[in-house]
Amino acid sequence: MRIPRDLTGKELIKALDKLGYKVTRQSGSHIRLTTSRKGTHHITIPDHRPIKVGTLSGILGDIAVHHGMTRDELLSELF
């Protein structure tokens, strides 16, 4: 599955809610999310339109590792 090319920060935050991520703080255009599933995990999402593909790829890779799934499994669950 391909990474979405036109995803905004807000859309990604909404999708990550499915994995239990909640906004814990915001500093400027960067939003910190935290989940307690499978241990505590923090991730920072830039509130950009759209998020650059490389940045998004790194974020999704980090989340996939934390949840013990491949990036494709993560993409199919979120989108």
C-alpha positions as CSV (number, residue, x, y, z in Angstrom):
1,M,0.0,0.0,0.0
2,R,1.3,3.5,-0.9
3,I,1.8,6.3,1.6
4,P,-0.9,9.0,1.1
5,R,0.7,12.0,-0.7
6,D,-1.8,14.7,0.5
7,L,-2.3,14.0,4.2
8,T,-2.4,16.9,6.6
9,G,-1.2,16.8,10.2
10,K,-4.8,17.0,11.4
11,E,-5.9,14.1,9.2
12,L,-3.0,12.0,10.5
13,I,-3.9,12.8,14.1
14,K,-7.5,11.7,13.5
15,A,-6.4,8.4,11.9
16,L,-4.0,7.7,14.8
17,D,-6.9,8.0,17.2
18,K,-7.7,4.4,16.1
19,L,-4.5,3.2,17.8
20,G,-5.2,5.1,21.0
21,Y,-3.0,8.2,20.3
22,K,-4.2,11.4,22.1
23,V,-2.9,14.9,21.9
24,T,-0.8,15.6,25.0
25,R,0.6,19.0,24.0
26,Q,1.3,21.4,21.2
27,S,4.3,23.7,20.6
28,G,3.8,25.9,17.6
29,S,2.9,23.8,14.6
30,H,4.1,20.5,16.2
31,I,1.7,18.4,18.0
32,R,2.7,15.7,20.5
33,L,0.6,12.5,20.7
34,T,0.9,9.7,23.3
35,T,-0.5,6.2,23.5
36,S,-0.4,3.7,26.3
37,R,-1.1,0.7,24.1
38,K,1.7,-1.8,24.2
39,G,3.6,0.5,26.5
40,T,3.9,4.3,26.4
41,H,4.8,5.8,23.1
42,H,5.2,9.5,22.1
43,I,5.2,10.8,18.6
44,T,5.4,14.4,17.3
45,I,3.3,15.3,14.3
46,P,3.9,18.5,12.3
47,D,0.7,20.3,11.5
48,H,1.6,20.9,7.9
49,R,-0.4,20.8,4.7
50,P,0.6,18.3,3.4
51,I,3.1,16.4,5.5
52,K,6.2,15.7,3.4
53,V,6.4,12.1,2.3
54,G,9.8,11.4,4.0
55,T,8.5,12.9,7.3
56,L,5.3,10.8,7.1
57,S,7.3,7.7,6.2
58,G,9.5,8.1,9.3
59,I,6.5,8.8,11.6
60,L,4.7,5.7,10.3
61,G,7.8,3.5,10.5
62,D,8.3,4.5,14.2
63,I,4.6,3.8,15.0
64,A,4.7,0.4,13.2
65,V,7.8,-0.7,15.2
66,H,6.1,0.3,18.5
67,H,3.0,-1.7,17.6
68,G,4.9,-4.7,16.2
69,M,3.4,-4.5,12.7
70,T,4.7,-3.8,9.2
71,R,4.2,-0.4,7.6
72,D,1.7,-2.0,5.2
73,E,-0.3,-3.4,8.0
74,L,-0.3,-0.1,9.7
75,L,-1.4,1.8,6.5
76,S,-4.3,-0.6,5.9
77,E,-5.5,-0.2,9.5
78,L,-5.3,3.6,9.5
79,F,-6.5,4.4,6.0
